[in-house]
């Protein structure tokens, strides 16, 4: 029976989500874009794909063995953005709430643990392994039953796709990186040797060790025509000058495949990492999503039903005539603040019709001034006079979406004034303003 196993490159994934999801915050100002990106991937895409097992592997705090080899390893990498740093622990806590074991191995990077797991797991031909990453070095692990999974493109890179992407066999990716280097990790490579030269050297000669064996030849006549174009002039000097860097780069890029705690002889421990999609709809996780305002990630059947006025123990009053409008004016004069909103037929300013105006003074004084609903309603002239009174009153008006509402009211006032001017006397028209 085939087993579908996901190995997630945790740090790489978190960075991708942070830069891939536009920054946004909760109503109290907490930046949550990376948390949301991770949550959305897990509860939407991952639950839909439903792998059998999942490993979430993260870089451990502290140094690793590569820094002992080369003190400048990753030294040029930018400091983690503060807006991402503040989200890391929240992501860790969220993943724990999803009951996904998180793997960190001191002294090693996530790539090394992933590499060791992949080697152990691919021994069983029934294990179909997907490595979720965007790091180039992990493509070196691709085999018949190990693939790189680009979740953004929804594309898996097997042997053929990796050859097409890099122009070389997967098992030569580390030699490729030893030649071209990696600026993200401060791996120097060979000065002046870019991907095209690297591909030619690897396909025509082989590993970095063989390249330097050829460099020591006295005669390059046995090389292919493409290789001969490289082994001449200043290129030979650059190869010679970069010999130490090339071998250092290969050491740095090489993934450790025998991290001690992740080598095992059987698959019993796999059950620890079993993927259980029911863990992504627990009440605890839904409460977390509510606290982060991730409402789109909460299934419809688990969302709270909208509260009615009765649930809130509030009684709004419908205003439908002149007398009720005048009573409302009197009420308003007793308050220093008014909360106001409009209901319209469209978000398009030109097309929208004003349906009603909402007024909130306190919990005992909530009003809807009806203009278009089928119930009893105020006339446009009455509403015009009321709005004129309110906008000129010495009150603080608190407004939601004020720019839109003011445009709607301005157009209503102009429209109702033009309509009524056909019936009103000149004095009546002036009284409207």
N, C-alpha and C positions, 0 to 999 in steps of 0.2 A: 504494500500500500504506500503510495507516494505521500511524503510529508512536505508541506510548504513552510519553509522557515525564513523568517525575516531577521537580519542583523542590522540594527540601526546605528549609524555613526552619529551619536548623540550631539556632540558639540557642533559638528558640521551642520546638522539638521537645525539646531537652535539658531545658529547664525543665519542660515538661509531664511528661516521664518521671520527673523527680526528685520532683515533687509528686504524680504519679499512682500511683507504685509505692511501697508502704509501705517505710520504711527498714529495711534489714537489712545484716548484715555477714558477712564470711567468718569462719572459725574463729579467725583471727589478728587479728580486730577491724577489718578494712578495710571501710568503708561502700561498698556497690556497687549500691545500688538503681537509680540513674540509668543506670549502665553496663548493668545487666541489662535495664532497660526498652528501651534502644536496641538491645541485642543481640537481644532477643526480637522486636522489630519487624522487624529486618532478616532474621533467619534463618527466622522463621515467616511473618509476614504478607507481607513484601516478596518473599520467594522464591516464595510461593504466588501472588501477583498477577503476578509476573514482567514488570515493565515493560521496554520496549526500551532506554530510556536513563534515567539518573538523575544529577541534579546535587545535591550537598550544599553548601549555601551558608551560611557562617557570618560573623558580624560580625567585622571585623578589629580588632585591638588599636589603641588610640589613638583620637583624636577623629574627627569627621566634619563635613561641611559644615554640618549643621544647628546644631551648637554654635557655629559662627561667626555664624549668623543670630540665635541666641537662646542666650545662655550658660546659661540655666536649663533647657535641653532635657534631659529625663530626670533632672533634678537631685533630684527627690523619690523616685526609684525606690530601693527597699531594696537594700542591699548584698547581693551574691550570698551565700547561706548557705555557711558553711565546709564543711559536709558535701557540698555540690555542687561547690564550688571544687576540692576534693581529687580529684574524679572527672573533671574536664574533660579533662586531658591523657590520661588512660586511655581516654576515649571517642575522642579524636582519634587515638590510636595504634591503637585497635581498628578504626576506620573505614579507616585506612590499610592495615591488615592485610587488610581485606575488598576492598582495591584499588578503593575508591571515591574519585575525586579530590575534594578539599575545596577550595572556592573561598572566598577572602577578598580583598577589595579595599580597600586603605587609603584612608581619606577618605570611604568610603561605608558604608552599612548593608547587611545581607543583603537587605532589602526592595528596595533599588535595583538590586542585581545580579539578583535574581529578576525584577523588573519589566522590566529590559532584556532578559533572556533570553526572557521571555514574549513581548514585543513582536517580537523577532527570529524566534522560533520560530513564532508564530501566522501569520506571512506565508505559510507553507506550509500549505494546508488539510488536508494529510495528517497533520500533527502534532496529536495530541490531548494537551493539556498539563494536568497536574494539579499544583496548588500545595499542598503539604502544610504547613498552618499553621493557627493559631487567631487570627492577627492580623486585626483588622477592616480595616485600610487595604488589605490585599492583595485584598480583595473587589472593589476598584475595577478590577482587571485582568480580571475575568470577561468573557468573550466567548463566541461560539458554540463555539470550540474551546479555551477556557481555563476550567478549573473549579477551585474550592477543594475540597480533599479533607480532610474531618475523619476521620482514621483511627481515632479512638476510637469514633465512631458508625458508621463504615464508610459514610459518606454524602458524596456529591459535590454541590456547590452550583454549578449552572449559572446561566443568566440567570433562569429562573423561580424557582428556589430562593432566589436572592439577593434578588429582588424581594419574595418572601414573608418572608424573614428581616428585611429592613430597611424594606420599604415604599416603596422608591425604586429607580430604575435603577442598575445597578452603576457606571456612569460618573459618578454623583453621590455616591458614597461619600465622596470627599475633601471635598466641600462639606458633607456631613453631619457629618464630623469637625470641620470648621472651626467649625461651629455648636455642637455638643455638647461639643467638646474631648475630651481623652483623659488621664485622670488618671495612667495608667501611664507615659506619656511626658511628662507635665507640659505638655501642649498646652492652653492656657487656654480656647479657645472663647469663646462669648458668654455672659456671666453670666446665669443664670436661664433659659436656653433648653435644654430637655431634648428627648429624642428625638421626642416627639409634635409639638412645635412645629417642630422641624427638618424632619420629614417633610412637614408641611403647607406650610412655606415653600418647600421644594424642589419639591414637586409642583405647587404653585399659582403659584410665581414663577420658580424656577430656581436658578441658581448664586448663590454668595455675592455676586458682583459685581452681579448683577441685583437681589438683595435690597437692597443699599445704593443702587442707582439708585432703587428704589421708595421707600426711606426719604426721599429728597430731594424726592419729589413733594409738591406742596401739597395734592393731593386724592387720597384713596385709594378713591374711589367705584368705580373700575374693577376693583378687586380682587374675588376671590371672597369669599363670606360667611365662609368659614373663615379666610382671610387677613386679612380686616378685623378679626376678633376678636383677632388678634395685633398689628396695627398700631394700637394705641391706648394711651393713658395711659403707665404706667411702662414698658411693654414697648418703646415708642418710645425712651424715655430710655436703657434698657439697651442697645438696639441702637446708639444713637448713641455711648454711652460705650465700647462694646466694638468700635468700628469697627477700630481698629488691631490689637486682639487677634484679631479675626476673620480679617483678611488675613494676619497673622503665622501664625495657626493653619493656614491653608490652605497656606502655604509649607512649614511643618514637616511636615504630613501628606502632601503631594504626593510621590509616588514618582518618583525620577529614572529616566527610561526610556532614557538614553543613556550609561550607564557605558562609557567608551571601550574597555576591554579585552574587552567582551562584546557588541560589535556586529560582525556578520560578514555577508557577502553570500551565502554558500552554507552547506550543511550538512555539509561535509567534516569539520569539527572535532567534529561530533556523535559520531563513532566513539570519540573519547577517553573519552566518558561512557557507553559501551555497558554495559548491565547484564548481568553474567555470573553466573548463580546458582551455578555450580560454585565460585566464589570463596568461598562461604559454608560450604564443607565441607572446607577445606584442613587438613592436619595442624597447621599453625601456628596457625590459628584455634581448632581443637579443643583444643590445648594451652593456649591463653589461657583458654578457657572452663573447663578443668579447674582452672587456677590460681585462677580466681574462684569455683570451686565451682558453676558454672552447669550442673549435670549434666542438667537437663531440656532443655537446648538442644543436647545432643550426640545425634545420631541413634543409634538402638539398634545398628545394625550397626557403628558406630564406637566404641561404648563398650567399655571393657576388660571381659573376662569376669571374673566373681567368682573370686577366688583360693581354692583349696582348701587344706586343712591340709597336704597333700603339697607344694603349691606353696610354702607358707611354711616347709616343713621342720619342722612341729610335729606332735606326736602327743598329742591329748587322750585322756584315760582315762575310760571309762564306769564309773561307780560303781553297782553293782546289788545289793549285799547289806551285811549288818552288818559283816562283816570288812573290806570295802573302805572303809566309812564310818569305822571305827575307825582304819584306816591313814591316812585323810585327816586325821582329827583330830590324829593324831601329827605329820603333816607340817605342818599349820597352826601348831602350837605352836613350830615353828622359824622362823616368819616374823613380822614386825611389821606387815605390810600384807597385806590380802586384797582382791582385786577380785571383786565378786559381781554376778550378774545372774540374772534369771528368764526362763523361756519359758512363755507362757500361751496359752490357747485364744481369748482375746478381750481387747480393750482396755477392755471394760466391767468394772469392778471386781466387780460383783455376779455377772455371768455367767461370768467367767473361771475356768478351772481351771488349777492349777499343774501344768505338764508336767514341767519339770525345773529344777534349780538349777545355775548355772555358777559355778565357782570357778577363779580364776587366781592362782597364786602367783608363778610365773616361767615362762619359755618351756619349761622341762622339767616343769612341774607345772601342767597344765590339766585340769580335771575336770568331767564332767557327771554329776550325780546324777539318775538316771532315775526318774520316778514314774509316768508314764502311757504311754510308748511300749511297743510290743509286745515289746521285748526283756526280758531279766531286769530286774527292778526292785526298788527298796527299798519297804518298807511305809511307810504313813503314820506309824506309831509311830516307826520308825527315822529317818525324815526329820525328824519333830517333835523328837526328842532331839538330832539333829545341829544343827538350826537354833537350838534353845535353847542348846546349847553355844557356837555361833558368835557369837550375839548377846550373850552374857554374857562372852565372852573379851575380854581386854585387847589388842585389835587395832584398827588403823585399817582401817575397811572403806571401800573406794572403790566407788561405786555409780553406775550409769547409771539415770536416771529413778527416783530413790530414793523419791519420794513414792508412786508407783504400786506399786513392788515391796514397800514396807513394808506397804501396805494389803493386797496379795495375801497376804503371809506372815502378817499378823495374822489374816486371815480363815481361812487354812489352819490355823494353830495352834489357833484357837478351834474350827474344825470337826472337826479330827482329835481334839482333846481330848474333845469331846462324844461322838464316835463310839466312842472307845476306853474312855470311862468306863463304858460298859455292860458291858465285859468285864473291866476292871481292878479290883483291890481298891482300897480307899481309900488305902493306902500307895503303891500303884503310881501312882495318879493324882497324888498329891502329888509323886512323884519326877519327874514330867514337867516340873515347874516348878523 
